[in-house]
Amino acid sequence: MNPMPHTSPASDGHDRTSDIVNRLQSSQVFRDYQAAFEVATGLPLVLRAIGSFQAPLHGSKHHNSFCALMASTSKSCAACLQLQQRVESEAIEISKTFQCFAGLSESVVPIRNGEKIVGYLQTGQVMLQPPTERRFKAALQELARWGTELDPKLVRGSYFKTRVLTKAHYESMVRLLTSFAQHLSLISNELVTMQVTAEPPAVAKARVFIAENLSEILSLPLVARAANMSAFYFCKVFKAATGLTFTDYLARVRVEKTKQLLLNPHMRISEAGFAAGFQSLSQFNRVFRRVAGESPSGYREHLHGSASVATSGLAFAA
């Protein structure tokens, strides 16, 4: 009998991240937003996994013709990928706009699952200043240095057809993506707590029990008894079915419940936290930041603006 393949925690985490991105890419909410954004702005939009080796903005119908030419040669495509990977390492907290060797701008906006970045919204392939002969000749020289063989006339035609936007106009489009990325981050956290395949009845029963008693003190032995299992066996079955420990699952469900309650602009942060079952302010702040990647007050401000912070309670301003 062949031994079962070993899966390291690192590869397991990578597979889970890839699964989240794949499900976001195929979701109706992303496809609807992508279509609306591209029609309204004329810019391409893709959702790319972190560390993706696909060509920039691959798969968009609004792909820039000059960039498509660059992607057709291994040298120039590799240069673009290297630049994107460097930008990914810098786009940790906020969006990042970068400029390629030819003067075209692209932007990436991080999507988080808790504190971890799982992917990026990407747009661009535009110029923020009109193309010039001097800049075009510099780009040709760089292509020649890489040993890239492309028809100069073809390159010229596509280069000077590149769309030009003012910096203010382009930045407003990126801000739209920043708001949408926050929405996708919320969805990604929900995906982690959902199981699309069949799961053991005991796990389904435990999920229902947790949902119905979320505001109460929920211990592992209590939930295990509700599922008619020993605590030890329940831990193993629950982790295998959900990919999360009982503690991590409970934390995520409570954070998502808090987020839903905070959609009401009149709900105080403290009330939302206690209604979701958190037993202390310090626990609430710590767990919310770990799962959501920001403080409760920071999340509230993103939802309703800075005016809501004044009514949210100073104890949750961490």
Beta strands, then each sheet from edge to edge (+ up, - down):
strand 1: 45-49
strand 2: 96-99
strand 3: 105-113
strand 4: 116-126
sheet 1: 1+ 4- 3+ 2-
end
